[in-house]
Amino acid sequence: MNYNLFNCYIFDIMAFPLMFRALNQTVKIGSLSLMIAGLWGCTNLLKSGVGVTDIERIQSDWQDQDTVYLKGTVENLAPFLESGAYQLQDDTGTIWVMTHSPLPNVGDRLVMKGQVTYQSIPIAGQELGEVYIKELEQLERESSAQSNL
């Protein structure tokens, strides 16, 4: 076997793990960069209002909705024993939001993630059901006390 050919073969075998580690590190850094950019992009989408669903749309197309992002002002509160509800208003309408978290204050502005739910209420052969939101997470909250400063 030619000595130069043997050295190249050994070099290739030894270089492969180094190249694989370098490639693996590049993929990790690239993946992390994409993940950070994606999270930053989602936050900016919510802040700009893109991706936020209008309440009017939920009221009219509740069957086509599942998880939604809402942005609005708290208008009314309904405290319960172990949970509560608040009425959220945007430029298109209002909707009740059920929560197990502490209730926000009337006037607070918030961005939240929730699940669209329909409660059937049949009375005397008529359907008087109501669409509401089960709060999954409050993403942003601006206290009404801060906005009055």
Secondary structure, DSSP 8 states (H G I E B T S, - for coil): --HHHHHHHHHHHHHHHHHHHHHHHHHHHHHHHHHHHHHHHHHHHHHHTTT---HHHHHHSGGG-SEEEEEEEEEEEEE-SS-EEEEEEETTEEEEEEESS----TT-EEEEEEEEEEE--EETTEE--EEEEEEEEEEEEE-HHHHT-
